[in-house]
């Protein structure tokens, strides 16, 4: 393990060898290169830079130490297909209309996506890894100059597979190889935007081991004990409504976390997957440095959604509990003033903001079709009139499942800095949750039926309806 950690630290240091520059950044006349890095099911707090003292993520941590770390980043729909479509298009789920079991996204739908607009503006565009959305024939060639798609979430698409060079490698390593191949295929006169979407740390859902890490990382995290999740006692599970207690979130809990021993095994395996991603990010950063591009290459790191890892006696995504919707988000821009390095940003950031932000960083006009907003003003210290709440939605239920058992409850909600409101509209009678996040950050006490909070509940209902209207056209509960 010591050898692995030394390797991680060496890579983490080389990319930032010029960090001691003067207060005034070196201004380049060229458009910046963009590297958008995304993990899958990455909890925001499973990184060293977000306070996790066990996990080894030195490369991501150094990006945060030299860039901006967003402490209140969220996805508007916590499921990979819809969230990834939102990231590409800058639109809410109800507007772009895409999720599982939907027709592929067309060229018309994708022509206002961030890669399409960057390519049109002269960028060399590349995508490596799990795109997570189905694209119509020809769309990939229309928006990417270089595309190498893959995925790993089942034994039919395993993590260990044959790489392009014919050897068996872990998919995370293959993603790193392909990202470096893209960087080496770029030219000095054309700016590039490379999107790298790792499948890790998403589990292989139908594999009993679930989290299939690179065998080279076997020695990591042995001899440590990962703290049990908060609010995971039986009484916390029993506080949930019956439809959540029999949902898919509970069924997947039995696969991963139903004993303390299994919890330790699964979490350590998940952490190895995350460290594997960090190692490949280090390789990518090192290649940028080798090509002399570190002064003009912006790096963004995030995830498509979070993960409930045993809280409330459940696991998975889909629901609007904090671990499910909260994201890590780091933006490293070497052109920033030295005084701005390592800043924590408390203002709200959403997955629909990522596309507008990448376009803004490139100096490309953000189209009106994008509903998110650029985060660049926050990087410049401009927080005026910044939103303090957001609308959240989740409408997918697997076809053929007509009862709540092993199903995904559909919901809409509103999160503010202080409060969270969730409406499970399929339930009869309808079921609502209201949490005081300031006093109850783990969302234990549902105040929706407490008469003392009736006015707050009504205000949250009204505000949600306003933001829901702004998020897109009316949604028909009878469709997927």
Secondary structure, DSSP 8 states (H G I E B T S, - for coil): -HHHHHHHHHHHHHTTTTTT--SS----SS--EEEEEEESS--TTSSGGGT-SSS--HHHHHHHHHSEEEEEEE-SS-SHHHHHHHHHHS--HHHH---TTS--B-HHHHTTSHHHHHHHTT-EEEEEE---S-B-TTHHHHH-SEEEE---SBTTB-SEEE-TTSSEEEHHHHHHHHHHHHHHH--TTS-EEEEEE--TT---TTSTT-----GGGTTTTTT------TT-SHHHHHTS-HHHHTSHHHHHHHHHTSSHHHHHHHHHHHHHHHHHHHHHHHHHHHHHHHTT-GGGEEEEEEES---EESGGG-EESSS-SHHHHEEEEEEE-TTS-GGGTTEEE-S-EETTHHHHHHHHHTT----TT--S--SHHHHTT--TT---EEEEEE----TT--SSTT----EEEEEESSEEEEEETTSSS-EEEEEETTT-TT-----TT-GGGHHHHHHHHHHHHHHHHHH-S---TT--
